[in-house]
Amino acid sequence: MTAGHICFYVRTPIGRFGGLPSMVRADDLGTIPLRALMAQSADVDWRSMP
């Protein structure tokens, strides 16, 4: 098994209950931190991940 390490962290947008983020689908909201992590880790070959 390949070991994984957490090197960065980011958060999704937050807002009041029923506010703007509630109009965004959960899977679309999840792409925000993933894209940010990928941008911060530009030297990682993301295509080689299992």
C-alpha positions in Angstrom: 0.0 0.0 0.0 1.3 3.5 -0.9 1.5 5.9 2.0 -0.4 9.2 1.8 0.5 12.5 3.4 -1.5 15.6 4.0 0.7 18.6 3.0 -1.8 21.4 2.6 -5.4 22.2 3.7 -8.1 24.4 2.4 -11.7 25.0 3.3 -14.8 25.3 1.3 -16.7 28.6 1.3 -19.1 29.1 4.3 -22.1 31.2 4.6 -25.3 31.6 6.5 -27.9 28.8 6.4 -29.8 28.9 3.1 -27.2 31.4 1.7 -25.3 31.3 -1.6 -23.4 28.0 -1.0 -26.7 26.2 -0.5 -27.4 26.9 -4.2 -24.3 25.0 -5.2 -24.3 21.2 -5.6 -22.2 19.3 -3.1 -20.0 17.8 -5.7 -19.4 21.2 -7.3 -18.6 22.7 -3.9 -16.1 19.9 -3.3 -14.1 20.8 -6.4 -13.2 24.2 -5.0 -10.7 22.9 -2.4 -9.5 20.2 -4.7 -8.6 22.7 -7.4 -6.9 24.9 -4.8 -4.9 22.0 -3.4 -3.8 21.0 -7.0 -2.8 24.6 -7.7 -0.7 24.7 -4.5 0.9 21.4 -5.3 1.8 22.0 -9.0 4.9 19.7 -8.7 2.7 16.7 -8.0 1.9 14.4 -11.0 -1.8 14.1 -10.3 -2.4 11.8 -13.3 -0.2 9.1 -11.7 -2.4 8.8 -8.6 -4.2 5.4 -8.3 
